[in-house]
Amino acid sequence: MPNANNLPYGAPKMKRQMTGAKMIVQALIDQGVDTVFGYPGGAVLPIYDEVFQQNSIKHVLVRHEQGAVHAAEGYARSTGKPGVVLVTSGPGATNAVTGLTDALLDSIPLVVLTGQVPTFMIGSDAFQEADTVGITRPCTKHNWLVKETDNLGATLHEAFHVATHGRPGPVLIDIPKDVQFATGSYESPKPSTSRYQPQVKGNMEEITELVAAMETAKRPIFYTGGGVINSGPAASQLLRELVDATGFPITSTLMGLGAYPASGDKWLGMLGMHGLYEANMAMHDCDLMINIGARFDDRITGVIDSFSPKSTKAHIDIDPSSINKVIRIDIPIVGDVGHVLEDLLKVWKSRGRKTNSEGLSKWWSKIKEWRAKDCLKFTQSGKVIKPQHALTRLEALTKDHDRYITTEVGQHQMWAAQYLGFEEPNRWMTSGGLGTMGYGFPASIGVQMAHPDALVINVAGEASWLMNMQEMGTAMQFGLPVKQFILNNERLGMVRQWQELLHGERYSQSWSEALPDFVKLAEAFGAKGIICHDPDDLDDAIMEMINYDGPVIFDCLVEKHENCFPMIPSGKAHNEMLLPGDHETQGVIDAKGSVLV
């Protein structure tokens, strides 16, 4: 009888014996994984040996474990599939913590596999030992320490189920080295027998209550978030149908951009601290707020007591813990966005597709007045490139491409959200909840791995980009033509802006001194470097970047002290906004607001 452990990958689906290391690779194949982002080390060498002996899964060797998790986030966000990470014990696992927390706050499905010292050495302060499960418990949706090889296969399948069902999020499996070497019994995944079965269908009474409110509302608004995108493309399609059928205005959080097309006539733009004037004002004055898959984040609400004080608030979310967390909700609906929207549309249509047309007409007239403020206006004059101009030109020259955008975190991120338009979901990858500098570059690598023929651009600030610049090595090794579009103001731009508004223009440690020559840096890695400082040369330089078949670092020198407006100053209500023409920035944030920055 042949040794079952020597069965090839993809052998008949039956219960069979194999090593823990082989079990891991087999489980990934059975779960449909095609790409793993990782970095080897002593505690995962048996797994890497199995990776070497198969051709079903591509492994992307990053240059830092944080980069591996962010790359997996970019892959997950742009595909809707879970991202997979493989790192070693101790520092390998602790380096992954930032990415795990980022994914938890932004609801990104990840399965992170970490090596661990042998079971008999756990707790002995062995070389490269850390309490990975303890360290990562607060920053994962769930985690496991597997001590028996026989339990490994089932745990791996459960991990994928937990990561992708309900509110998506990161999970982690810690696997001791002796469990990887030992032989155990493996079974292919079955139709889920997991005890974790989140509610996906919304309560019909509450859905009907929301429909009744929609029929009479004079000033309704859809407030949408990343939950729409996480629910899948059908949810975005249903949302578009609902908006177009009702004629209600729609806004979105940073994470929800693309669920409704930016070119849609009902689109008010992004809301929040650096959202559009019309979006924030409409949120404040509405009489019916329909929250679909968004959090009531502090960057959205401003002062809670003053947040949309006269509205009835409905909240559709698959995570029951998100409802009534910050803002009291009148109509709570727990369920998957796609399922709830489907039922909502059916009920609304069956009741005669009614809306308050007179009230809605007046509401749109008011919104038109707010739009007339033209809160994103700027003037490009002189020989210094305005960052808004740089992104306006990037949008114009790339919008017709098969384009995916990632960002770092800071002023450039907000400008990108304001000036770039997204027509489809899964095209915009950014760090929302945690605000992780260094996210964008590795995320662009993950996106490019998933979409090799697409145009993938990381909009960056020079300070943020330098946090994971080492991933240029990854881009070169795997031939990934990612474009790094750096808005270089030689400042920690958002920190500098807060220091201007809050600390009397005392710019403590917010100047980027000793910056590299980004063109030479690109060339040192074997990539292409482009520098542009003249607005007249900008279009040609962007086209050169687009047309180059390989990685590019684009060093765009921009106005050094440009502020990102509109802005809700921290500590102010969400209808108290600074607009581009408001040049008085001193003292706009009071003592109460200063602790909220």
C-alpha positions in Angstrom: 0.0 0.0 0.0 1.5 3.4 -1.0 2.3 5.8 1.8 -0.6 8.2 2.0 1.7 11.0 2.9 3.2 10.8 -0.6 -0.2 11.5 -2.3 0.1 14.4 -4.6 -1.6 17.7 -3.9 -5.1 17.7 -5.2 -5.5 13.9 -4.6 -9.0 12.4 -4.1 -11.0 14.1 -1.3 -10.9 11.6 1.5 -9.6 11.3 5.1 -5.9 10.7 4.8 -2.7 10.8 6.8 -0.1 13.6 6.2 2.3 15.8 8.1 1.0 19.0 9.6 3.1 21.1 7.2 1.6 19.3 4.2 -1.8 19.6 5.8 -1.5 23.4 5.8 -0.6 23.6 2.1 -3.3 21.1 1.2 -5.9 23.1 3.2 -4.9 26.3 1.4 -5.3 24.6 -2.0 -8.7 23.1 -0.9 -9.8 26.6 0.1 -9.0 28.0 -3.3 -6.0 30.0 -2.3 -3.7 31.0 -5.2 -1.4 33.5 -3.5 0.4 33.6 -0.1 2.4 36.5 1.2 5.1 35.6 3.6 8.6 35.5 5.0 10.4 32.3 6.2 12.0 31.6 9.5 13.0 28.7 11.7 9.5 28.0 13.1 7.9 27.6 9.6 10.6 25.8 7.7 8.6 22.6 7.3 5.7 24.6 5.8 8.1 26.3 3.4 9.5 23.0 2.4 6.0 21.9 1.4 5.5 25.2 -0.5 8.6 24.3 -2.4 7.2 21.0 -3.5 4.0 22.2 -5.1 3.0 24.5 -8.0 -0.7 25.4 -7.1 0.1 28.4 -4.8 2.3 31.3 -5.6 4.3 32.6 -2.7 5.3 36.3 -2.6 8.4 36.9 -0.6 8.0 40.3 1.0 10.8 42.3 2.7 9.0 42.8 6.1 6.1 40.9 7.8 4.1 44.1 8.1 4.4 44.4 4.3 3.1 40.8 4.0 -0.1 41.6 5.9 -0.8 44.9 4.1 -0.2 43.1 0.8 -2.7 40.4 1.8 -5.1 43.2 2.7 -4.7 44.8 -0.8 -5.3 41.4 -2.4 -8.4 40.8 -0.2 -9.9 44.2 -0.7 -9.4 44.1 -4.5 -10.7 40.6 -5.0 -13.3 40.0 -2.2 -11.3 36.8 -1.3 -9.4 36.3 1.9 -5.8 37.3 2.0 -3.3 34.7 3.3 -0.1 35.4 5.2 2.7 33.0 6.4 5.3 34.2 8.9 7.6 32.8 11.5 7.4 32.9 15.3 8.4 35.7 17.7 9.4 38.8 15.7 7.7 37.4 12.5 4.4 37.3 14.4 4.8 40.6 16.3 5.7 42.4 13.1 2.3 41.3 11.7 0.4 43.0 14.6 0.0 46.4 12.9 -1.5 44.8 9.8 -3.8 42.6 11.8 -5.1 45.6 13.7 -5.6 47.5 10.5 -7.5 44.6 9.0 -9.7 44.3 12.1 -10.7 47.9 12.1 -11.4 47.9 8.4 -13.1 44.5 8.3 -10.7 42.9 5.8 -10.8 39.0 5.7 -7.3 37.6 6.4 -5.9 34.2 7.4 -2.5 34.6 9.1 -0.4 31.5 9.8 2.4 31.9 12.3 5.0 29.4 13.3 5.6 28.7 17.0 8.3 27.0 19.0 7.6 23.3 19.7 4.7 22.6 22.2 7.1 21.2 24.8 9.1 24.5 24.8 6.1 26.9 25.0 6.5 29.1 28.1 10.2 28.5 28.4 11.3 31.8 26.8 12.8 29.8 23.9 14.5 31.5 21.0 12.0 33.5 18.9 9.2 32.6 21.3 6.4 35.0 21.9 2.8 34.6 23.2 1.4 35.1 19.8 -2.2 34.1 20.7 -2.1 36.4 23.7 -0.6 39.3 21.8 -3.0 39.0 18.8 -6.2 38.3 20.7 -7.2 42.0 20.8 -6.4 42.5 17.1 -8.0 39.4 15.5 -11.5 38.3 15.0 -10.5 35.0 16.4 -7.2 33.0 16.9 -6.1 29.5 17.7 -3.0 27.7 19.1 -3.0 24.2 17.5 -1.3 21.6 19.8 -2.5 18.4 18.0 -1.9 17.7 14.3 -5.2 15.9 14.1 -7.0 19.2 14.9 -5.0 21.2 12.4 -7.0 20.6 9.2 -10.4 21.4 10.8 -9.0 24.5 12.4 -7.7 25.7 9.1 -11.1 25.3 7.4 -12.8 26.9 10.4 -10.4 29.9 10.1 -11.4 30.6 6.5 -15.1 30.3 7.5 -14.7 32.8 10.4 -12.6 35.3 8.4 -15.1 35.5 5.6 -18.5 35.1 7.3 -20.4 37.8 9.3 -18.4 40.9 9.5 -15.1 39.9 7.8 -11.8 40.2 9.7 -8.4 38.8 10.3 -7.9 35.4 12.0 -4.7 33.8 13.1 -3.5 30.2 13.6 -0.4 29.7 15.7 1.3 26.4 14.8 4.1 24.9 16.9 7.0 23.3 14.9 6.4 19.8 16.2 2.8 19.9 15.1 4.1 20.7 11.6 6.4 17.7 11.6 4.0 15.2 13.1 1.6 13.1 11.1 -2.2 13.5 11.5 -5.5 12.9 9.8 -6.7 15.5 7.3 -10.1 15.9 5.8 -11.1 18.2 3.0 -13.6 21.0 3.8 -17.2 20.0 4.1 -20.3 22.2 3.9 -19.9 24.3 7.0 -20.6 22.6 10.2 -19.2 25.6 12.1 -21.1 26.9 15.1 -20.4 30.4 13.8 -23.4 31.2 11.7 -24.1 35.0 11.7 -27.5 36.2 10.9 -27.7 37.3 7.2 -31.5 37.9 6.8 -32.9 41.1 8.3 -36.0 41.3 10.4 -38.9 41.9 8.1 -40.9 44.1 10.6 -37.9 46.4 10.9 -37.3 46.4 7.1 -41.0 47.3 6.7 -40.7 50.1 9.3 -37.7 51.5 7.3 -39.7 51.4 4.1 -42.6 53.3 5.8 -40.1 55.9 6.9 -38.7 56.2 3.3 -42.2 56.8 1.9 -42.8 59.9 4.0 -39.3 61.3 4.6 -38.8 64.9 3.3 -35.0 65.0 3.6 -33.7 61.4 3.4 -30.0 60.3 2.8 -28.2 57.1 2.3 -25.1 56.9 4.4 -22.9 54.0 3.1 -19.7 52.3 4.1 -17.3 49.5 3.6 -19.9 46.9 4.6 -21.6 47.4 1.2 -18.4 46.4 -0.6 -17.6 43.6 1.9 -21.1 42.1 1.1 -20.0 41.5 -2.5 -20.8 43.0 -5.9 -24.5 42.1 -5.8 -24.9 44.4 -2.7 -23.3 47.4 -4.6 -25.6 46.7 -7.6 -28.7 46.6 -5.3 -27.6 49.8 -3.7 -27.4 51.5 -7.1 -30.8 50.3 -8.0 -32.3 51.5 -4.7 -30.7 55.0 -5.0 -31.8 55.4 -8.6 -35.3 54.2 -8.0 -35.9 56.4 -4.9 -34.0 59.4 -6.0 -32.5 59.8 -2.5 -29.0 61.4 -2.2 -26.1 59.2 -1.2 -22.8 59.7 0.6 -20.1 57.4 1.8 -17.3 56.9 4.2 -13.7 56.6 3.1 -14.0 52.8 3.1 -17.2 52.8 1.0 -16.0 54.7 -2.1 -17.0 53.0 -5.3 -20.1 51.2 -4.0 -22.1 53.9 -5.8 -20.5 55.5 -8.9 -18.8 58.8 -8.4 -20.3 59.9 -11.7 -23.9 59.2 -10.4 -26.2 62.2 -10.2 -27.3 61.3 -6.7 -23.7 61.2 -5.4 -22.8 63.8 -2.8 -19.2 62.7 -2.3 -17.4 61.5 0.7 -18.5 62.7 4.2 -16.5 63.2 7.4 -13.6 65.3 8.7 -12.3 66.0 5.2 -15.5 65.2 3.4 -17.5 67.4 1.1 -19.5 70.3 2.4 -22.7 69.2 0.8 -22.4 65.7 2.2 -21.8 66.8 5.8 -24.5 69.5 5.7 -27.0 67.0 4.2 -26.2 64.5 7.0 -26.8 67.2 9.6 -30.1 68.5 8.2 -31.6 65.2 7.0 -34.8 63.8 8.6 -34.1 60.1 7.7 -30.6 58.7 7.8 -30.2 55.2 6.3 -26.8 53.9 7.4 -25.8 50.9 5.3 -22.7 49.1 6.3 -20.9 52.0 7.9 -19.6 52.8 11.4 -20.5 56.0 13.3 -16.8 56.9 13.4 -15.6 59.9 15.4 -14.2 61.4 12.1 -17.8 61.3 10.8 -19.9 62.4 13.8 -17.9 65.3 15.2 -19.6 66.3 18.4 -22.0 63.4 19.2 -24.7 65.6 20.8 -24.8 67.7 17.6 -24.8 64.9 15.1 -27.8 65.0 12.8 -30.1 66.0 15.7 -33.4 66.0 13.9 -33.2 62.7 12.0 -34.7 59.2 12.4 -31.7 56.9 12.1 -31.7 53.4 10.6 -28.6 51.2 10.7 -28.2 48.1 8.5 -25.1 46.0 9.7 -24.2 42.4 9.9 -22.4 43.1 13.2 -24.9 43.5 16.0 -22.2 45.1 18.2 -21.9 48.0 15.8 -25.5 49.0 16.3 -26.1 51.6 19.1 -22.3 51.6 19.8 -21.9 55.4 19.3 -25.2 56.8 18.1 -28.6 55.8 19.3 -30.5 54.0 16.4 -34.3 54.2 15.8 -34.5 51.3 13.3 -31.8 48.7 13.8 -31.6 46.0 11.2 -29.0 43.2 11.7 -28.2 41.3 8.6 -26.0 41.1 5.5 -26.3 44.3 3.3 -27.0 42.3 0.2 -29.8 40.3 1.7 -31.4 43.3 3.5 -31.3 45.5 0.4 -32.9 42.8 -1.6 -35.8 42.5 0.9 -36.0 46.3 1.3 -36.4 46.8 -2.5 -39.0 44.0 -2.7 -41.1 45.6 0.2 -40.7 49.1 -1.2 -41.8 48.0 -4.7 -44.7 45.9 -3.4 -46.0 49.0 -1.5 -46.1 51.1 -4.6 -42.6 52.6 -4.9 -43.8 55.7 -2.9 -41.6 58.7 -1.9 -42.4 62.2 -0.7 -41.8 63.8 -4.1 -42.5 67.4 -2.9 -40.3 67.1 0.1 -37.6 65.4 -2.0 -37.7 68.2 -4.6 -37.1 70.9 -2.0 -34.4 68.7 -0.4 -32.5 68.5 -3.7 -32.9 72.3 -4.1 -31.2 72.8 -0.7 -28.4 70.3 -1.7 -27.9 72.3 -4.9 -27.2 75.4 -2.8 -24.6 73.6 -0.7 -23.0 72.2 -3.9 -22.7 75.7 -5.2 -20.0 76.3 -2.5 -17.7 74.2 -4.7 -15.8 73.1 -1.7 -13.0 71.4 -3.6 -12.1 74.4 -5.8 -8.5 75.5 -6.0 -6.4 77.6 -8.3 -3.3 76.2 -9.9 -1.0 79.2 -10.6 2.7 79.8 -10.7 5.4 77.2 -11.1 4.7 75.1 -7.9 2.4 72.1 -8.3 -0.6 72.1 -6.0 -1.3 68.6 -4.7 -5.0 69.0 -5.7 -3.8 69.8 -9.2 -1.5 66.7 -9.3 -4.4 64.4 -8.4 -6.9 66.1 -10.7 -4.5 65.4 -13.6 -3.8 61.9 -12.4 -7.6 61.3 -12.4 -8.1 62.7 -15.9 -5.2 60.7 -17.4 -6.0 57.3 -15.7 -9.8 57.2 -15.2 -10.3 55.3 -18.5 -7.8 52.6 -17.5 -8.4 49.3 -15.7 -7.3 51.2 -12.5 -6.8 50.3 -8.9 -5.8 53.0 -6.3 -4.1 52.4 -3.0 -2.9 55.1 -0.6 -0.7 55.7 2.3 -2.1 57.8 5.2 -2.1 61.6 5.5 -3.1 64.7 3.5 -2.5 62.9 0.2 -4.9 60.2 1.3 -7.7 62.7 1.8 -6.9 64.6 -1.4 -7.0 61.2 -3.3 -10.5 60.5 -1.8 -11.7 64.0 -2.7 -10.3 64.2 -6.3 -10.3 60.7 -7.6 -13.5 59.2 -8.7 -14.5 55.5 -8.3 -17.1 53.9 -10.5 -16.9 50.4 -9.1 -16.3 48.7 -5.7 -13.0 47.0 -4.8 -11.0 49.7 -6.7 -9.9 51.8 -3.7 -7.7 50.4 -1.0 -6.8 52.6 2.0 -6.3 52.4 5.7 -9.4 53.9 7.4 -9.9 52.9 11.0 -6.2 52.5 12.1 -4.7 55.1 9.7 -1.6 53.1 9.1 1.3 54.9 7.5 3.2 52.5 5.3 0.0 50.7 4.2 -0.2 51.8 0.6 2.9 50.4 -1.0 2.6 46.8 0.1 -1.2 47.0 -0.5 -0.4 48.0 -4.1 1.8 44.8 -4.4 -1.1 42.7 -3.2 -3.5 44.3 -5.7 -1.1 43.9 -8.6 -0.6 40.2 -7.8 -4.3 39.7 -8.0 -4.7 41.9 -11.1 -1.5 41.5 -13.1 -2.7 43.4 -16.2 -4.3 46.4 -14.3 -2.9 49.8 -13.7 -2.2 49.9 -10.0 -1.2 53.3 -8.5 -0.2 54.0 -4.9 -0.9 57.6 -4.0 1.6 58.4 -1.3 3.3 61.1 0.8 7.1 60.9 1.0 7.1 60.3 4.8 4.5 57.5 4.7 6.0 55.9 1.7 9.4 55.6 3.4 7.9 53.4 6.1 7.8 50.4 3.9 10.1 51.5 1.0 11.9 48.1 1.2 9.0 46.5 -0.7 10.6 47.9 -3.9 12.6 44.7 -3.7 9.4 42.7 -3.8 8.0 44.7 -6.7 11.2 44.1 -8.7 11.5 40.4 -7.8 8.0 39.6 -9.0 7.9 42.0 -11.9 5.0 44.0 -10.5 4.6 47.3 -12.4 3.2 49.2 -9.5 3.3 53.0 -9.8 4.3 55.0 -6.6 2.9 58.4 -7.1 4.5 60.4 -4.3 3.2 63.9 -3.4 6.4 65.2 -1.9 6.0 68.3 0.3 9.0 67.4 2.5 6.7 67.5 5.5 4.7 65.1 7.6 1.8 66.9 6.0 -1.2 66.1 8.2 0.9 66.4 11.4 2.1 69.8 10.1 -1.5 70.9 9.4 -2.6 70.0 12.9 0.4 71.9 14.3 -0.7 74.9 12.3 -4.2 74.7 13.5 -3.5 73.6 17.1 0.0 74.5 18.2 0.6 78.0 16.9 2.6 76.9 13.8 5.3 75.3 16.0 6.3 72.6 13.6 7.9 70.2 16.0 9.5 67.2 14.1 7.2 67.4 11.1 9.8 68.3 8.6 11.3 65.4 6.5 14.9 66.2 6.5 17.6 64.1 4.7 15.2 62.7 2.1 16.6 60.4 -0.5 16.8 61.2 -4.2 13.8 59.2 -5.2 15.0 58.8 -8.8 18.3 57.4 -7.7 16.5 55.2 -5.2 14.3 53.8 -7.9 17.3 53.2 -10.1 19.2 51.5 -7.2 16.4 48.9 -7.1 16.3 48.6 -10.9 13.0 50.5 -11.3 12.3 53.7 -13.1 12.4 57.1 -11.3 10.6 60.2 -12.5 10.7 63.7 -10.9 8.4 66.5 -11.7 8.2 70.0 -10.2 6.8 72.1 -13.0 3.0 72.0 -13.6 3.6 72.4 -17.3 5.5 69.1 -17.4 3.0 67.2 -15.2 0.8 65.5 -17.9 3.8 64.2 -19.9 5.4 62.9 -16.7 2.2 61.1 -15.6 1.9 59.6 -19.1 5.5 58.4 -18.9 4.7 56.7 -15.6 1.6 55.0 -17.0 3.3 53.8 -20.2 6.4 52.3 -18.4 6.1 48.5 -18.2 7.6 48.1 -14.7 7.7 49.7 -11.2 7.9 53.5 -11.1 8.7 55.9 -8.3 7.2 59.2 -9.3 8.5 62.1 -7.2 6.0 64.9 -7.6 7.2 68.0 -5.7 4.2 69.9 -4.4 3.4 73.0 -2.4 4.9 72.5 1.0 2.3 74.2 3.3 -0.9 73.4 1.5 -3.8 72.5 3.9 -6.3 69.8 3.2 -9.8 71.4 3.2 -12.7 71.1 3.7 -12.2 70.1 7.3 -14.3 69.6 10.3 -12.0 70.9 13.1 -11.8 68.3 15.9 -14.2 69.2 18.7 -16.7 70.9 16.3 -20.0 69.7 15.1 -20.1 68.1 11.6 -21.8 71.1 10.1 -19.1 73.5 11.2 -16.5 73.2 8.5 -13.4 75.1 7.3 -13.6 75.6 3.6 -10.7 76.4 1.2 -11.3 80.1 1.3 -11.1 80.2 5.1 -7.6 81.4 5.5 -7.8 82.0 9.3 -6.6 78.8 10.8 -5.3 80.0 14.2 -7.4 79.0 17.2 -10.0 77.0 15.2 -9.4 74.0 17.4 -10.2 74.7 21.1 -9.0 72.9 24.2 -11.8 70.3 24.0 -11.1 69.6 20.4 -7.3 69.3 20.9 -7.6 66.0 22.7 -9.6 64.5 19.8 -7.0 65.1 17.1 
